[in-house]
Amino acid sequence: MSASPDSRRRIEGPASPARLNFCEAVERLRRECGLFPGALVAPSKIEAGEQEEILRGERSLGVDAIYLLAGALGVAPEVLLEGVEWHPPIGHGSGWTITGGGQDG
C-alpha cells in the first residue's frame, strides 16, 4: 500500500526567520520576473507539492533546492539569502538575524 501525498508531508513546525526571509525573496523575484506561482516547478525540477511546502516555509530546504530555485529564477543563490546573517546564539537564541535584505532592503 502506498502512502497518500498528505501522509508524506514534512511540515517542520514554526518556520525560522531565515526560512521566511528566503521564501519572501523567492516570491519577490518570481513576481519581478512576471512568473505565475507554478512557473518555477519545471525549471527548478522540484515537485509542485514539495515546492509549495518550501515556499510556505513549512519545509526546510537543502543546498540543492536553493541552487535549483536560484537557477529557475536566473539569479545567484546568494541573492535568495540576502539579509540573513548568522551569529553565535546568545543564551537559547537561534543565532539568525534578519537585516532586511533583498533588493528592497
Secondary structure, 3 states (H helix, E strand, C coil): CCCCHHHHCCCCCCCCHHHHHHHHHHHHHHHHCCCCHHHHHHHHCCCHHHHHHHHCCCCCCCHHHHHHHHHHHCCCHHHHCCCEEECCCCCCCCCEEECCCCCCC
